Amino acid sequence: MRMKKKSILVAASVLALSLLTACNSTVNKSQAESTGDSGVRTIKVATGHTSKPLSWVDENGEVTGYEPELIKELDKVLEDYEFELFGVEDSAGETGLATGKYDMLAGGLGFTEERAEQYIIPSESSGRALIKIYVAEDSGIESIQDLVGKKISPLSPAGATYKTVKDWEEENPEFKLEYDLADVGIPIADRLKEVATGKYDALFYPSSYGQIEIIEDQNLPVVGLAPVKIIPTFFMIHKSEENEELKQAIDEGLKELAEAGVLSELSTEFYAEDVFQYD
């Protein structure tokens, strides 16, 4: 794998960050400006700041997680680009991408026609969102069909999980599932505990929120079943003529990293499983 003699610029623009982080951001900005005549283009990337292990800002004000570390690997193989990371709220990331404040958004997002109209989407995916069912070890539940008559943890009406369940119900009308809808703000660790204690028989949830580590650390008698749905995720790029070339570079870089096994290594490091084993 080709290496570049340059350091990645990492910044975390989060409202409540410390003064030290603000100073680091100033230094990074100066570094970015100093490369203006080098022929290397700096790409500003918005990514989540509280979505561990997908992306978060650590105690030192550094952006890390599966997607930030993947972007750092892209920085090594794409000689004409360097990437500056900004940890922001999800809504701020999408707004900033639409207005051109950011060149790219890393948010574990799936392909939709609406996003394809608004942004440039690479052909190569950056990850996999796995919608899984979490159940107690001794529940006897082995598949979604077994949830008929069971207590299912409330589903949020927004996002891929609810759509996954609705799509499955439409494809399998002979099975009737019962669940409530709610804008659930309960931490994933607490929701897994509700399954462990029997408050609910099952929990539908994307697997990229550190469930394996939570279950192991807290010794919860809970297991995740095989994915109900596998959703490829993509980086989103601000729509402009200049960024068509960036899209091609991202595709080439992701393909190189995938073939080298880097994507699988990062997935195993941050998710405790290789999400790329699922086609």
Buried (B, 14 or more C-beta within 10 A) or exposed (E): EEEBEBEBBBBBBBEEBEEEBEEBBEEBBEBBEEBEEEEBBBBBBBBBBEBBBBBBBEEEBBBBBBBBBBBBBBBBBBBEBBBBBBBBBBEBBBBBBBEEBBBBBBBBBBBEEEBEEBBBBBEBBBBBBBBBBBBBEEBEBEEBEBBEEBBBBBBBEEEBBBBBBEEBEEEEEEEEBEBEEEEBEEEBBEBBBBBBEEEBBBBBBBBBBBBBBBBEEEEBEBBBBEBBBBBBBBBBBBBEEEBEEBBEBBEBBBBBBBEEEBBBBBBBEBBBBBBBEBE
